[in-house]
Amino acid sequence: MKLKNNKIDWIIELICLILLVGVTAYFIFNWSSIPDKIPAHYDWEGNIDRWGNKTELIILPIMSWILYLMITGLQQLPLAWNTGAKITAENEERVYRTLKYLLETMKLIMVADLTYIAMNSLMGKSLSGWFTLIVSVAVSGDLIFWIVRLYRVK
């Protein structure tokens, strides 16, 4: 089964690519002006609890691109997804569309999360005190929303 991309799919992909290309370009064009010591780790409240060398920052865009490409690749293989629902001719399109939205929105949350961390590290700033809670609620809420939708599709 091949799901065609709709407007929402294209918008989410575009936002992810803008974030990824933007942070990667920022790294490349501003590398010489990035301080040698940058925040390398944050605690639960978003405070810097470890400083590191600026080369450690390379991990963030690389990890973002790898996650983006892996999830995008997985989206192309709906028959490999564990649906958690019995697939019938009547519900097949809705089940796979719901799961595709789950993957897309999770990809967007992860890319936005890693972009935010990278940009704060580049600027030597702490994260917002609400960051961990917001990301946790976003990931959990996204999963719950799409699982409930999937359950209703069954």
C-alpha positions in Angstrom: 0.0 0.0 0.0 1.3 3.4 -0.9 -0.2 6.5 0.8 -0.2 9.6 -1.3 1.0 12.8 0.4 -1.7 15.4 1.1 -1.3 19.1 2.1 -0.7 18.3 5.7 2.1 15.8 4.8 3.8 18.4 2.6 3.5 21.2 5.2 5.0 19.0 8.0 7.8 17.9 5.6 8.5 21.5 4.6 8.7 22.6 8.3 11.1 19.8 9.1 13.3 20.6 6.2 13.3 24.3 6.9 14.4 23.5 10.5 17.0 21.0 9.4 18.5 23.0 6.6 18.4 26.2 8.7 20.2 24.8 11.7 22.8 23.0 9.4 23.4 26.2 7.4 23.7 28.2 10.6 26.4 25.7 11.8 28.3 25.9 8.6 28.2 29.6 8.0 28.9 30.6 11.7 31.3 27.8 12.7 34.3 30.2 13.1 32.3 32.5 15.4 31.0 29.8 17.7 32.8 29.9 21.0 35.2 27.0 21.8 33.3 26.2 25.0 29.5 25.6 24.6 26.8 24.1 26.7 27.0 20.3 26.2 24.3 19.1 28.6 21.3 20.5 30.3 19.6 19.3 33.5 15.8 18.7 34.0 15.2 22.4 34.5 17.1 23.5 31.4 20.2 24.7 33.2 23.6 24.1 31.8 25.3 21.4 33.8 28.2 20.6 31.5 30.3 22.6 29.1 32.1 21.0 26.2 34.1 21.7 23.0 32.2 23.1 20.1 32.9 20.0 18.0 30.4 18.2 20.2 27.7 20.3 18.6 28.1 18.4 15.3 26.2 15.5 17.0 22.9 17.5 17.1 22.4 18.2 13.4 23.8 14.8 12.4 21.4 13.1 14.9 18.5 15.3 13.6 19.2 14.3 9.9 19.5 10.6 10.8 16.2 10.6 12.7 14.5 12.6 10.0 15.8 10.2 7.2 15.0 7.1 9.2 11.4 8.1 10.0 10.9 9.4 6.4 12.1 6.0 5.1 9.8 4.2 7.5 6.9 6.2 6.3 7.4 4.8 2.8 6.8 1.2 4.2 3.3 1.2 5.7 3.1 -2.6 5.5 6.0 -2.9 7.9 4.1 -0.9 10.6 2.7 -2.7 13.6 -0.8 -1.2 13.4 -2.3 -2.6 16.6 -5.5 -2.8 14.6 -7.1 -5.5 12.4 -6.8 -4.2 8.8 -9.8 -4.7 6.6 -10.6 -3.4 3.2 -12.9 -0.8 4.8 -10.5 0.6 7.3 -7.1 0.1 5.6 -6.7 3.7 4.3 -7.8 5.3 7.6 -5.6 3.1 9.7 -2.5 3.7 7.6 -3.2 7.4 7.3 -3.6 7.7 11.1 -0.3 6.0 11.6 1.4 8.1 9.0 0.2 11.2 10.8 1.6 9.8 14.0 5.0 9.3 12.4 5.0 12.7 10.8 4.0 14.6 13.9 6.5 12.7 16.0 9.2 13.5 13.4 8.3 17.2 13.6 8.5 17.2 17.4 11.9 15.5 17.4 13.3 17.8 14.7 12.0 20.9 16.5 13.3 19.6 19.9 16.8 19.0 18.6 16.9 22.3 16.6 15.9 24.2 19.8 18.6 22.4 21.8 21.2 23.1 19.0 20.4 26.8 18.7 20.5 27.3 22.5 23.9 25.5 22.7 25.2 27.6 19.8 24.3 30.7 21.6 25.5 29.5 25.0 22.0 29.8 26.5 20.1 27.6 29.0 17.0 26.0 27.9 13.6 27.2 29.1 12.7 25.9 32.5 9.5 24.5 30.8 11.4 22.8 28.0 11.5 19.2 29.4 7.9 19.3 30.5 6.7 20.8 27.2 8.6 18.1 25.1 7.3 15.4 27.4 3.7 16.6 27.1 4.1 17.0 23.3 5.4 13.5 22.8 3.0 11.9 25.2 0.0 13.9 24.0 0.9 13.2 20.3 1.1 9.4 21.0 -2.1 9.4 23.0 -4.0 11.5 20.4 -3.1 9.2 17.5 -3.5 5.9 19.4 -7.0 7.0 20.4 -7.8 7.9 16.8 -6.4 4.6 15.7 -8.6 2.8 18.3 -11.7 4.6 16.9 -10.8 3.6 13.3 -10.9 -0.1 14.3 
